[in-house]
Amino acid sequence: MPSSIAAPRITDGPLTDLAEFVISGGEIDLDTATALLRLPTERAYDLMYAAYLVKRHFLGDQLHRCGIVNIKSGNCGEDCGFCAQSVFWQKEAGTPTYGLMSTDQMVDAARESVDHGATNFGLVAAWKGIKKGPQLDQICDAIKRIKAEGRVLPDVSLGVAGPEEMAQLKDAGCVVYHHNLETSSSYYSQVCTTRPWQENYDTIKHAKAAGMEVCCGGIFGMGENMRQRAEFMLEIRSLRPEHVPLNFLVSVHGTPLAGKQDIKPLEALMLIAVFRLTNPTSDIFVAGGRIQNLRQLQPFLFMAGANGMMVGNYLTTPGRTREMDIELVADLGLDGAIHG
């Protein structure tokens, strides 16, 4: 049960009392989370250390490494302002479009992700959501084959879905259903107008009810303020997701959010740290934008409370090479290092 004791005050000294509060079962409230995000960057290392203590207590140094493949690209009817796969922006963004991959292509992509060190592999489709029918049947066939090979755990990200679709995916062997809230409920209408925020939230609840683990996160740097970032962290916490992907906006030409400035590296690390303090037991892995926003400070993401990262390429942007990520985790001496 969450602690009823009030969170320690944020002072100029170390934030280890805050770490101890979270480790003992305390939950950081909205005002405290907002205040932590507003700390000057001179306090970044104090904040990171507190988050590291929490991560180390609950998760040790084991790494979560996720790979994905875009099994259907472009022509999505949603108007998400960050997404180059939206039918509204894809032409200007120059996004390649193609229909649903064959089952063989999905299985081959899963095998490739193993070579990049992935422990989980996500089949991701650009559409509003999945319904029962031939497309879902084809995806479930791929899940069964990936699961049978036993080399990587199959996950999916298929948009909004209901109880029947979730039950079919679970029966096929899907381990994790991924669907992002994207941002806080109070800011969401500034990012997407074609799908209500509550539909995203309910999709995660349907997946949990079906017995799957859930992966739910979002994107920072889309114009939201610090309090809205804190709101988002607590909304994620209310779902108790096993896995949380943190993305930083990658500005894509042709989308409404093109031209937004990257979040500075220390600010990005502070965001990761506060997310760990508000979501202490979830896998938190850094996905899109870690190259552009963390730059030379990428190794610090693990010290800031993250316990994983996306490996290989993303949906419409390239990632780091396999060799670079092997070197990164090996140099840090972390458990579950990527093996050659």
C-alpha positions in Angstrom: 0.0 0.0 0.0 1.2 3.6 -0.7 2.6 5.3 2.3 0.4 7.9 4.0 3.4 9.8 5.1 4.0 13.1 3.3 6.9 13.2 0.9 10.1 14.9 2.2 10.5 18.5 1.3 12.8 19.3 -1.5 15.8 21.1 -0.1 19.2 22.2 -1.4 20.7 19.1 0.0 20.8 15.5 -1.3 17.5 13.9 -2.4 18.2 10.6 -0.7 15.3 11.1 1.7 13.0 11.2 -1.3 14.5 7.9 -2.6 14.0 6.3 0.9 10.4 7.6 0.9 9.6 5.9 -2.5 11.5 2.7 -1.5 9.3 2.5 1.6 6.1 2.6 -0.4 5.5 6.3 -0.6 3.9 7.9 -3.7 5.1 11.3 -5.0 2.2 13.6 -5.6 1.6 16.0 -8.4 3.0 19.1 -6.7 6.2 17.3 -5.7 6.7 15.8 -9.1 6.2 19.2 -10.7 8.7 20.8 -8.3 11.3 18.1 -9.1 10.9 18.8 -12.8 11.4 22.5 -12.1 14.7 22.1 -10.2 17.6 23.8 -11.9 19.9 21.6 -13.9 22.6 22.1 -11.2 20.5 19.7 -9.2 20.3 17.1 -12.0 22.9 14.8 -10.4 21.2 14.8 -7.0 18.0 13.9 -8.7 19.6 11.2 -10.8 21.2 9.6 -7.8 17.9 9.4 -6.0 16.3 7.8 -9.0 19.2 5.4 -9.3 18.8 4.3 -5.7 15.1 3.5 -6.4 15.8 1.7 -9.7 18.6 -0.4 -8.0 16.3 -1.3 -5.1 13.4 -2.6 -7.2 15.1 -3.7 -10.4 18.8 -4.2 -9.9 21.0 -3.7 -13.0 19.1 -6.1 -15.3 18.5 -4.5 -18.7 15.2 -4.6 -20.7 15.9 -4.3 -24.4 13.1 -4.0 -26.9 13.2 -4.2 -30.7 10.3 -3.3 -33.1 9.4 -3.6 -36.7 6.9 -1.5 -38.6 4.6 -4.2 -40.0 2.4 -1.7 -41.8 3.6 1.8 -42.7 1.7 5.0 -43.4 -1.9 5.8 -44.4 -3.0 6.1 -40.7 -6.2 8.1 -40.4 -5.2 9.7 -37.1 -3.9 13.3 -37.1 -1.2 12.9 -34.3 1.0 16.0 -34.8 4.3 14.1 -34.1 3.7 11.2 -36.5 5.1 11.0 -40.0 2.8 8.0 -40.7 -0.4 10.1 -40.5 -2.2 10.3 -43.9 -2.4 14.0 -43.2 1.4 14.6 -43.1 3.1 11.5 -44.7 3.4 13.0 -48.2 5.3 16.1 -46.9 7.3 14.0 -44.6 8.3 11.6 -47.3 7.2 8.5 -45.4 7.3 5.2 -47.2 3.9 3.4 -47.2 3.2 -0.3 -47.5 0.5 -2.7 -46.4 0.7 -5.5 -43.9 3.8 -7.6 -44.0 3.6 -11.3 -44.6 3.9 -13.6 -41.7 7.3 -14.7 -43.0 8.6 -11.1 -43.0 7.4 -10.6 -39.4 9.2 -13.7 -38.2 12.4 -12.8 -40.1 12.3 -9.3 -38.5 12.0 -11.0 -35.0 15.1 -13.1 -35.7 17.0 -9.9 -36.7 16.0 -8.2 -33.5 17.6 -11.1 -31.6 20.9 -10.2 -33.3 20.5 -6.7 -31.9 20.2 -8.0 -28.4 16.4 -7.6 -28.0 14.6 -9.5 -25.2 11.2 -8.4 -26.4 10.1 -7.8 -30.0 7.1 -5.6 -31.0 5.0 -5.9 -34.1 3.8 -2.3 -34.7 1.1 -1.2 -37.2 0.2 2.3 -38.3 -3.6 2.5 -38.0 -6.2 3.6 -35.4 -6.7 0.1 -34.1 -7.2 -3.6 -34.8 -10.4 -5.5 -35.2 -11.1 -9.2 -35.4 -10.6 -10.5 -39.0 -7.9 -11.6 -41.5 -5.3 -9.0 -40.5 -5.5 -9.9 -36.8 -5.4 -13.6 -37.7 -2.2 -13.1 -39.8 -0.6 -11.2 -36.9 -1.5 -13.9 -34.5 0.0 -16.5 -36.8 3.3 -14.6 -36.7 3.1 -14.4 -32.9 2.6 -18.1 -32.6 5.7 -18.8 -34.8 7.9 -16.2 -32.9 6.8 -17.7 -29.6 7.5 -21.2 -30.7 11.1 -20.3 -31.7 11.7 -19.2 -28.1 14.4 -16.7 -28.9 12.5 -13.4 -28.1 9.2 -12.5 -26.5 6.5 -11.4 -28.9 4.8 -8.0 -28.2 2.4 -6.0 -30.3 1.4 -2.4 -30.8 -1.8 -2.4 -32.9 -3.6 0.7 -31.8 -6.9 0.8 -29.9 -8.5 -2.6 -29.3 -11.3 -4.2 -27.3 -11.7 -7.3 -25.1 -12.3 -9.7 -28.0 -9.1 -8.7 -29.9 -7.1 -8.8 -26.7 -8.3 -12.3 -25.9 -7.3 -13.5 -29.3 -3.8 -12.0 -29.0 -3.3 -13.5 -25.6 -4.4 -16.9 -26.8 -1.8 -16.6 -29.7 1.0 -16.1 -27.2 1.4 -12.3 -27.1 3.2 -11.4 -24.0 2.9 -7.6 -24.0 0.4 -5.2 -25.5 1.9 -1.7 -26.2 -0.2 1.4 -26.5 0.9 4.9 -25.5 -1.1 7.6 -23.8 1.3 10.0 -25.7 0.9 12.9 -23.2 -1.2 14.1 -20.3 -5.0 14.2 -20.7 -4.9 18.0 -20.2 -2.6 18.5 -23.2 -3.6 15.6 -25.5 -6.0 17.7 -27.6 -3.1 19.8 -28.7 -1.5 16.7 -30.2 -4.3 14.6 -31.6 -8.0 15.4 -32.4 -9.1 12.3 -34.1 -9.0 9.9 -31.1 -10.0 10.7 -27.5 -7.4 10.2 -24.8 -9.7 8.0 -22.8 -9.8 5.5 -25.7 -6.0 5.1 -25.2 -6.4 4.6 -21.5 -9.2 2.1 -21.9 -7.2 0.1 -24.4 -4.5 -0.5 -21.8 -7.2 -1.6 -19.3 -8.6 -4.1 -21.8 -5.1 -5.6 -22.3 -4.5 -6.0 -18.6 -7.9 -7.6 -18.2 -7.0 -10.1 -20.9 -4.0 -11.2 -18.8 -1.2 -9.6 -20.8 1.6 -7.3 -19.5 1.2 -3.8 -20.8 3.7 -1.3 -22.2 2.5 2.3 -22.0 4.4 5.6 -22.2 4.5 8.6 -24.4 6.5 11.5 -25.8 8.1 14.5 -24.1 8.9 17.8 -25.9 5.7 18.4 -27.8 5.0 21.7 -26.2 3.7 20.5 -22.8 4.6 22.4 -19.6 6.2 20.9 -16.6 3.0 20.4 -14.7 1.5 18.6 -17.6 4.6 16.4 -17.7 4.0 15.5 -14.1 0.3 14.9 -14.7 1.3 12.4 -17.5 3.7 10.6 -15.2 0.9 10.1 -12.6 -1.6 9.0 -15.2 0.8 6.4 -16.3 1.3 5.3 -12.7 -2.5 4.8 -12.3 -2.3 2.0 -14.9 0.6 0.2 -13.2 2.2 -0.8 -16.5 5.0 -3.4 -16.4 6.9 -1.5 -19.1 7.1 2.2 -19.9 8.8 3.5 -23.1 10.0 7.1 -22.8 10.3 9.0 -26.1 11.7 12.4 -26.8 10.2 14.2 -29.8 12.2 13.8 -33.0 11.1 16.7 -35.1 10.1 15.4 -38.5 9.8 17.7 -41.5 6.2 18.0 -42.7 4.5 17.2 -39.4 2.8 20.0 -37.3 5.4 19.6 -34.6 8.3 20.0 -36.9 10.7 22.7 -35.7 10.3 22.0 -32.0 13.7 22.2 -30.2 15.2 19.1 -28.8 15.1 18.7 -25.0 18.6 19.4 -23.6 20.5 16.4 -22.3 20.4 17.2 -18.6 16.7 18.1 -18.8 16.0 14.8 -20.5 17.9 13.0 -17.7 15.9 14.8 -15.1 12.7 13.7 -16.8 13.8 10.1 -16.7 14.7 10.5 -13.0 11.3 11.9 -12.0 9.6 9.2 -14.1 11.5 6.6 -12.1 10.5 8.3 -8.8 6.9 8.3 -9.7 6.8 4.9 -11.3 9.4 3.0 -9.2 8.7 -0.7 -10.1 8.1 -0.4 -13.9 10.6 -1.2 -16.6 11.5 2.2 -18.0 13.3 2.2 -21.3 14.3 5.1 -23.5 13.2 4.8 -27.1 12.8 7.4 -29.7 14.9 10.5 -29.5 17.6 9.2 -27.2 20.3 9.9 -29.8 19.1 13.4 -30.6 18.2 14.5 -27.1 20.7 12.8 -24.9 23.6 13.1 -27.3 26.9 12.4 -25.5 25.1 11.7 -22.2 23.3 8.6 -23.4 25.2 6.3 -20.9 23.7 8.4 -18.0 20.2 7.2 -18.8 20.8 4.1 -16.7 22.1 6.3 -13.8 19.0 8.4 -14.1 16.7 5.5 -13.4 16.0 3.9 -16.7 16.7 0.1 -16.9 16.4 -0.4 -20.6 16.5 1.0 -24.1 15.2 0.4 -27.6 17.7 -1.4 -29.8 17.9 -1.3 -33.6 15.9 1.1 -35.6 12.6 2.9 -34.7 9.5 3.2 -36.8 10.5 5.9 -39.2 13.9 7.0 -37.9 17.2 5.1 -37.6 18.6 4.0 -34.3 22.2 3.2 -33.3 24.2 0.3 -34.6 24.2 -3.0 -32.8 28.0 -2.6 -32.2 27.5 0.8 -30.6 24.9 -0.5 -28.1 27.0 -3.6 -27.4 29.9 -1.4 -26.5 27.7 0.9 -24.4 26.2 -1.7 -22.1 29.5 -3.6 -21.9 31.4 -0.5 -20.8 28.9 0.2 -18.1 29.2 -3.4 -16.8 25.4 -3.9 -16.7 23.7 -7.2 -16.4 22.1 -8.7 -19.5 24.7 -7.2 -21.8 24.1 -7.7 -25.5 26.2 -10.6 -26.7 27.8 -10.9 -30.1 
